[in-house]
Structures are given as C-alpha cells and as structure tokens.
Amino acid sequence: MFRTARTRATAALLAAVTAVAPVVASPAEAATTDYCGNQCHDILPPGENGNATLAEILANKLFGTKPAHASDQLGPYAALPNDYRSITDATIDEYFNSSAFGVPPDQVQSTIRPRSDVSIVRDKATGVPHVYGTTRSGTEFGAGYAAAQDRLWLMDLFRHVGRGQLTSFAGGAEGNRELEQTFWAAAPYTEQDLQSQVDRIAASGAAGSQALADITAYLDGLNTYIRQAKAGRYFPGEYVLTGHVDAITNAGTIQPFAATDLIAIAGVVGALFGTGGGGEVQSALVKQAAQAKYGPALGEQVWQSFREQNDPEATLTLHAGQSFPYAASPANPEGVALPDPGSVRPQQEVYDPTGSAASAAPASADVAVPPALAPAMGMFDKGVLPGLSGKHGMSNALVVSGRYTDDGHPIAVFGPQTGYFAPQLLMLQELQGPGISARGVSFAGTNFYVQLGRGQDYAWSATSASQDITDTFALQLCAPDGSSPGPDSTYYLDNGQCVPMEPLEVRNSWQPTVADTTVAGSYRLVVYRTRYGLVQYRATIGGRPVAYAAQRSTYRHEADSIVGFQRFNDPAQMRTAAQFQAAAAQINYTFNWFYVNATETAYYNSGWNPVRPSTVDPNLPVVGEPRYEWRNWDPAANTSDRTGDAEHPQSVNQDYYVSWNNKQARDYTSAAFGEASVHRADLLDTRLSALVASGTPVSRADVVRAMEDAAVTDLRGEEVLPTLLKVIDSAPVTDPAQAAAVAELRTWLSHGAKRVETAPGSKTYADADAIKVMDAWWPLLVQAEFRPGMGEELFTALAGALQINESPSNGQNGPVGGGGSANEAAPHRGSAFQHGWWSYVDKDLRAVLGEPVAGGLAQPYCGGGALAACRTALLTSLAQAAAEPATSVYPADGTCAAGQQWCADSIVQRPMGGITHDPISWQNRPTYQQVVQFAGGR
C-alpha cells in the first residue's frame, strides 16, 4: 500500500518538474596531438554529474536511484584496496579512466553547441565534458556552461560561504553556522575588496587582460545555462527544497554569477588548501608551559624539541642534500610577545544571536511540506557542506625519473586529497581552444582553467605545502579618550596613535525550509581588521590588554595566482621543466608542484614567503611595531618583499620524488608541529625508494601498487609499533591478557599493519582485534608515556598545538587542547595519520632503549627515562586498551552503529546536494588521481 502511494506521488512530481535538455548538435573533434599513447589515466569519485533535478533527488530518497554519471567512478575507485596487489599495466584501466584527449566517435554520449564557436562533447563512460572552442572566448564560454551543468548548486554554496552568507542562503543548521563562521574569520571581504582583486587582474599586463577576458566569457556561459535551466526547469532541485524557487509555479530566482563571486570562491579554496602558519599563539602557549615547568633555559630547549622546526630525521621531498633556509627561529629573537598565563581567549565573532542561533541545542520547526516533497524533508538539517570547515593539508605524489622506468620515460602517480563529497569539490573536464589544451580538474567555480591535470605531453599536480606565510602580531589596546582600555576595546596603538579596528560585518537570518528545518534565527558575524591583519585572540601582556592579529601574505590576493594557472594550460609555456617552474612560481598559494613530460621530472614549492627582519621569530607572536614588520610592507595593499624564486625548494630530475604534505627540504622550516621522524610520507618514501634501488625497471603498475599499499597501511603500526614491541620485549610478558594483546599486535605487524577487508565486500577487517587494540591503545599510551613527566599544563598546551591521534575513523583522540587541529573528530573522510604524536613517541622510546636519536626530545618521558618503568606504563595502558569494548572504541554516528569497526573507518561521500552514496572501504589516497607516462613529446 505504502509503496503504491509513494510511487504515484513520485510520478506526479516527475510530470510536474520534467527536465528539458538542451538541443543536441553534431560532435566537434579535437585538433590536438596527444602524446600519451594510452598511458594516461585518472579518476574522480563519485562521478562527474553533480547536479540533480528535484525529481532526481526525490527518486534518490525514495528508491536509491541516481542520475546518470553521479556515481560511476566510485566503484572502480573503491575496488583498488582489495585488488591492488595484482594490478598490472594492462589492468590499470579497470581502476582508472582513460584521460586521453578527445572522445572516440563510438563513445560519444552527447554533443551540444551552446554557442556557435564551441561544442561540449560528453563521453559514454563517465560523462566528462570535453570542451572544444574554435575561439578562446568560445572555449571559456563552454567551460562556464559545462560547470553550471555539473556543479551549479555547489558553486552557489561556495560563493555564499566566501561571503559569510551561507545560512541566509541554505539554512540555519548548526553545521552551516559553524562553516560560515570559520571562513568569515579566515577571509572576510567587503564587496570592494572582492572587486579590487578583479581590477588587479585587469591591471596585470597582457596575461592579466587575457585572464579577465577568459573570466568574462566563462561567466557568460555559466549565466546562459542558468537562464536556460531556469526556464526549462531542469535546474538543481536543491533550489526548490531550500525555498528559492517554487516547485509548481517556477517563481523565484537563481542569481547570476559575477566576477566577484569567483573571487569569493577562490578565497574559500585558498583558506582550505593554500595557506600555512598562523599557529604562533598556540606555539607560545607550549613555550610558556614548558618554561613554567622547567625554567627559562631548559624550558626553551623543551619547546624547541617539541617544535621540531628542522628535524634531522624528517623525510624530505628533496633528499639529495639541498638546503633552502626559511623561517627558522633566530638565536636571540626580538619583539616576542608571550601572553600572560591563562589570559588568552578567542576573539568573539558572533553577536546578537536570536532564535536557533541563541539556542544551545539544535531545534527543528514543524514545516508544512507538500506530500510530494516529504522524502527530502530535513536532508540538510546537519548542514549543506558537512566536514568542510578547517584547513586541509592533504594530497600525495609519487614521481619516478625515466632513468629507472620500464620504457625510459618518467612515471607519475599523483593527485589532490581534497576530501570526499557529493558532488565533489573538484570538477573534471577537457578544454581545447586557442592557447588552451588540457584535461584535469579544477575547483568548481574556478574551472576556467584546468588547475591539476595534463597537457599534450606533460602532466602536473600539487600537494599542500603549508609553509609559514602567516604571522601573528600583538597589538596594544587603547581607548580614544585616553582612558584605560577594556579587554574588548576595538582601538589599538599604531605608531603611537590610538586608531580604530575596521569591523567587517555580515548579517544573516534564516527560516525553516523543506531541506533545512532548523528553527528561524539570526546573528551578526563581525571580524576586526587591523593594520596587522585579522584579530584572532584577546589576551594580556604584563597585565595590559592586547589583541593578537594574524597577517597572511595572500590575504586580499587570492586571485593573483591566475596567471600561473593560465600558463599551466598553455602548451607553448609548458614544454620544459624550467617553464613549468616559472609558471608555478606565479602562484601565491602554498603548494608543492610536480611535473613530468616524456624526458623530465620537476618539483617547485610555490607561495608568497614574506621577508622578515632577521631578529624576528616566525614561530612566536611578535609586537606590532614597525621594526618587526615584514620588509617593505604596505598595509594598504597587504604586500611586502618576498623571498626570490630561487630561494624556494625546487629540483629537476631527482631520482624520485614523494610528497604527502611532509617537509620539503633541509632547513625549510616546518610551520606546524609534528613534521619529524615519523610522518605518513615515510610510507611512500620507503616503498618508492625500494623500487628505484631494486635495479628492476619500474612500471606504472609498480608505482600504483606502492601508492595503494601505503594507502591501506596504519602508520602507527608500521613505523611505531616495532619500537613499542622492543620496549615490551625487554622482559617476558607474564600477564595472559597482556600477552594475548601483544601476540595479536605482532601478528598484525607481520601482515604489514594493513587495514583491509578479509574479502571484497566482507566489511570485516583482517586482524580486526589487533586493529581495535591499536586504535584504543594509542591515546592511552601517549598519556601514560608523557602526562606524568610533562604535567597537566604542558601536556594540554602541546595537545592544543598538535592533536594526539588521527586514526581513519577520526575517533580515539584522547585529550584535546584548546587549539587542536580542525581535522579532529571529523569521521569518514579518508585522510588519516597526518597529525599526531607519532614522532614524539618514536623519539622518546628510542631514547629509553638507548638507541641513537638525532634531534631527540630535551627530556625523557616514558617511565622517567627508565626502561622498566616505561615498559610497565606501556603494558598497563595496553591492558586497558585490550579490555575496552568495540562499542566504546567505535561509537555510533549517523552512518554506523556502535562497534562497527569497518564502518567507522569507511569513507562517506558527504552530501552537499540531494544525492547520497553508500560508504566505501577506507583508503588514505588522493581524491582525484592521475597515472601518467608519456611515450613521446613535441
């Protein structure tokens, strides 16, 4: 009875909102030579199609059906963890798609000609748009049109996130409020700020003028699709479900896009993936706690040893001895501005909350929903962009010189690890036109150029570098009338003058909708901008109130990278490794760039690295005075002197390169805590270096296997467990429960410390009990090892600077300090083992064992340095972990029941729209990934 009624309701709705497709035209053909020789592949789950009409959304909710090409790349991507050991060059295409240019005639699914000078061809296999323009303007028009076809709703979300207006657009869910607050605090802009970036593009010479013309044509294509889709009623159904368009009358508006919207989107991308530094206050709290515990001199040494700025045991991307000094602490720093103990508090951002914004608990309203729309009710109650907040430092790369490969040509397996969403943040496309010839991905809304991908005879990719381009300045507060300032004063001293902070404010309000039933509410978001950046914290120094402001070199300059991306797409400017490095140097985001052609490999680290006074410590906050400012700094334009291109880590034709957001080169100071003796990049380096050293020619399949073997390996198991067992094995284990747990861990280690299913689809891990023990043990052993010796204050401060754990489930975090990583407690996101106390445990235990440790900790911790006491602490915590039930180790969430280990680890394509997907097995792997080896070139 229910099924019949449900079917009738859906049928009625389908009739009301039937999509009207554009007119189909004859196919266009690519006129570009492709030198890949069937040796270029890529993949981007879950699928190319990221738009769904209202009817398609409701059908997904009722029957689980999905629009064409919404999920056809998820299966091959998910199959690799179980099959990688047997992959060969001949079977790569079972797990990756061909990324050859063009579409064979028998593989053309559709061809449209939205304008006379451009055709958009989509292939049958994946539905990827192949855009062929007879003019450059036509090519960009097609890129914009295709972007709207595949990612319109996502692009609209991102332009509102970039303006701090997500709740007013998509609903007041707690997740939406959290997200817009995070990004408004990181990159708040007035409309004039956004327009100024557009104007600066136009003023950037011939390349800038061309870029602005490209953007204009792109916007024309995007907005043309919006008009057509609105009139034809095949626009994304989320506009109906969030109250922007009426399902029956079609009344309502989808606002056209402007150039400033693309700048707002670029600001979000830059804040997520392309910045670094800014943790100086957290670092100061660690130093302060260390000196309180040990005194000034020894406390300084303890802080330096935990800071690990330039650890001699760190895995380096450039491993041939190159040195690129940058951002290290000077011997005698000046202007350090440490806060008074206990005085630091975050800057208030939310003001005047009403309704649900003022409620401590989420509240849903009773929404009058037409029966036909009921299946979609509440689908965004947790937010439209779940798991997106916070900086993301992800992606990996494996590149092998042609000197070591099977056919003498370089091999690359690389890609960005941007999380898992539906639709994906990235969009895959091919662009062919005058001065443009590339296939690959771009962030939706900025895909007028391919940002990561391949050209005719070259390919490139990036990983987040996160070197320090953000400094923190302490500003003395004042009152304009000369009285004593309060702790929340919005005035500060600038060159002896009491000047006002600039409030950057956005007002948001929301009403419940079908998609987001959150009770109505409103608030103001206010961020204060100063000469020295954005206010992040309030504190006191010597009893006087101060504000800590963060100054990022790329703030107000996100669009300045456009010329570098433009060059990547122009084959005339990407023939050689040197040309590639020159293009990468034009990008101000902090990225590690990698390149291959038929004969060369190359690397370049990009980013606007400011030049600081030699006496300033970039790792701690400094006094906001002219003598401590960046050299030749202009606060009106937020520009300064920057380190020269030659001072950035770079290389050509190294034997191999690996990167997994690790340290780039010797003396290139790590901006964050934790880049030392144990890092997830070790998993790549160990495997790839062995392949290169084996003497056997390396194939594409070999490199894929190396990547995927690392992707299913537990870093703690492979790198730290052997040392833990050494300590335990220093005497016989007599307790039966402890002995059983040790035996399980030892067996798991002998199997490679993998987190893989017993068989495809079993949803049960091999060595499941040992994995459960390791997951439960890690936070307990860290506390048992360090907490007694460090004391509560130092332990808490360090946990605030670097989280203790980052397991695949992102549970088992242990104590969390006040400023822990934004990645903490975000489940089902794939990326794991980037942040954690792996190196601290490793170095401390090796010291206890009497082994040599380069760059060791300044004090012993486990058992106070005594092996027997250390062993007792580890075994006691191990017994506690072994006794912990799986339901506690893996608590229930919205996807999994308590105790479901495989499910807790599983990757979920987080729904940003109305279409959902089933979880897949965990793997620590790029979201978009290329496998390339060019057989020839121009």
C-alpha positions, 0 to 999 in steps of 0.5 A: 500500500505504502509503496503504491502511494509513494510511487504515484506521488513520485510520478506526479512530481516527475510530470510536474518538474520534467527536465528539458535538455538542451538541443543536441548538435553534431560532435566537434573533434579535437585538433590536438596531438596527444602524446600519451599513447594510452598511458594516461589515466585518472579518476574522480569519485563519485562521478562527474554529474553533480547536479540533480533535478528535484525529481532526481533527488526525490527518486534518490530518497525514495528508491536509491536511484541516481542520475546518470554519471553521479556515481560511476567512478566510485566503484572502480575507485573503491575496488583498488584496496582489495585488488591492488596487489595484482594490478598490472599495466594492462589492468590499470584501466579497470581502476582508472579512466582513460584521460586521453584527449578527445572522445572516440566517435563510438563513445560519444554520449552527447554533443551540444553547441551552446554557442556557435564557436564551441561544442561540449562533447560528453563521453559514454563512460563517465560523462566528462565534458570535453570542451572544444572552442574554435575561439578562446572566448568560445572555449571559456564560454563552454567551460562556464556552461559545462560547470553550471551543468555539473556543479551549479548548486555547489558553486552557489554554496561556495560563493555564499560561504566566501561571503559569510552568507551561507545560512541566509542562503541554505539554512540555519543548521548548526553545521552551516553556522559553524562553516560560515563562521570559520571562513568569515574569520579566515577571509572576510571581504567587503564587496570592494575588496572582492572587486579590487582583486578583479581590477588587479587582474585587469591591471596585470599586463597582457596575461592579466587582460587575457585572464579577465577576458577568459573570466568574462566569457566563462561567466557568460556561459555559466549565466546562459545555462542558468537562464536556460535551466531556469526556464526549462526547469531542469535546474538543481532541485536543491533550489526548490527544497531550500525555498528559492524557487517554487516547485509548481509555479517556477517563481523565484530566482537563481542569481547570476554569477559575477566576477566577484563571486569567483573571487569569493570562491577562490578565497574559500579554496585558498583558506582550505588548501593554500595557506600555512602558519598562523599557529604562533599563539598556540606555539607560545602557549607550549613555550610558556608551559614548558618554561613554567615547568622547567625554567627559562633555559631548559624550558626553551630547549623543551619547546624547541624539541617539541617544535621540531622546526628542522628535524634531522630525521624528517623525510624530505621531498628533496633528499639529495642534500639541498638546503633552502633556509626559511623561517627558522627561529633566530638565536636571540629573537626580538619583539616576542610577545608571550601572553600572560598565563591563562589570559588568552581567549578567542576573539568573539565573532558572533553577536546578537544571536536570536532564535536557533542561533541563541539556542544551545541545542539544535531545534527543528520547526514543524514545516508544512511540506507538500506530500510530494516533497516529504522524502527530502524533508530535513536532508540538510538539517546537519548542514549543506557542506558537512566536514568542510570547515578547517584547513586541509593539508592533504594530497600525495605524489609519487614521481619516478625519473625515466632513468629507472622506468620500464620504457625510459620515460618518467612515471607519475602517480599523483593527485589532490586529497581534497576530501570526499563529497557529493558532488565533489569539490573538484570538477573534471573536464577537457578544454581545447581552444586557442592557447588552451589544451588540457584535461584535469580538474579544477575547483568548481567555480574556478574551472576556467582553467584546468588547475591539476591535470595534463597537457599534450605531453606533460602532466602536473599536480600539487600537494599542500605545502603549508609553509609559514606565510602567516604571522601573528602580531600583538597589538596594544589596546587603547581607548580614544579618550585616553582612558584605560582600555577594556579587554574588548576595546576595538582601538589599538596603538599604531605608531603611537596613535590610538586608531580604530579596528575596521569591523567587517560585518555580515548579517544573516537570518534564516527560516525553516525550509523543506531541506533545512528545518532548523528553527528561524534565527539570526546573528551578526558575524563581525571580524576586526581588521587591523593594520596587522591583519585579522584579530584572532585572540584577546589576551594580556601582556604584563597585565595590559590588554592586547589583541593578537592579529594574524597577517597572511601574505595572500590575504586580499590576493587570492586571485593573483595566482591566475596567471600561473594557472593560465600558463599551466594550460598553455602548451607553448609555456609548458614544454620544459621543466624550467617553464613549468617552474616559472609558471608555478612560481606565479602562484601565491598559494602554498603548494608543492608542484610536480611535473613530468613530460616524456624526458623530465621530472620537476618539483617547485614549492610555490607561495608568497614567503614574506621577508622578515627582519632577521631578529624576528621569530616566525614561530612566536607572536611578535609586537606590532611595531614597525621594526618587526614588520615584514620588509617593505610592507604596505598595509594598504595593499597587504604586500611586502618583499618576498623571498626570490624564486630561487630561494624556494625548494625546487629540483629537476630530475631527482631520482624520485620524488614523494610528497604527502604534505611532509617537509620539503627540504633541509632547513625549510622550516616546518610551520606546524608541529609534528613534521619529524621522524615519523610522518605518513610520507615515510610510507611512500618514501620507503616503498618508492625508494625500494623500487628505484634501488631494486635495479628492476625497471619500474612500471606504472603498475609498480608505482600504483601498487606502492601508492595503494599499499601505503594507502591501506597501511596504519602508520602507527603500526608500521613505523611505531609499533616495532619500537613499542614491541622492543620496549615490551620485549625487554622482559617476558610478558607474564600477564595472559591478557597482556600477552594475548594483546601483544601476540595479536599486535605482532601478528598484525605487524607481520601482515604489514599493519594493513587495514583491509577487508578479509574479502571484497565486500566482507566489511570485516577487517583482517586482524580486526582485534589487533586493529581495535587494540591499536586504535584504543591503545594509542591515546592511552599510551601517549598519556601514560608515556608523557602526562606524568613527566610533562604535567597537566599544563604542558601536556594540554598546551602541546595537545592544543598545538598538535592533536594526539591521534588521527586514526581513519575513523577520526575517533580515539583522540584522547585529550584535546587542547584548546587549539587542536587541529580542525581535522579532529573528530571529523569521521569518514573522510579518508585522510588519516595519520597526518597529525599526531604524536607519532614522532614524539613517541618514536623519539622518546622510546628510542631514547629509553632503549638507548638507541641513537636519536638525532634531534631527540626530545630535551627530556625523557618521558616514558617511565622517567627515562627508565626502561622498566618503568616505561615498559610497565606504563606501556603494558598497563595502558595496553591492558586497558586498551585490550579490555575496552569494548568495540562499542566504546572504541567505535561509537555510533554516528549517523552512518554506523552503529556502535562497534562497527569497526569497518564502518567507522573507518569507511569513507562517506561521500558527504552530501552537499546536494540531494544525492547520497552514496553508500560508504566505501572501504577506507583508503588514505589516497588522493581524491582525484588521481592521475597515472601518467607516462608519456611515450613521446613529446613535441 
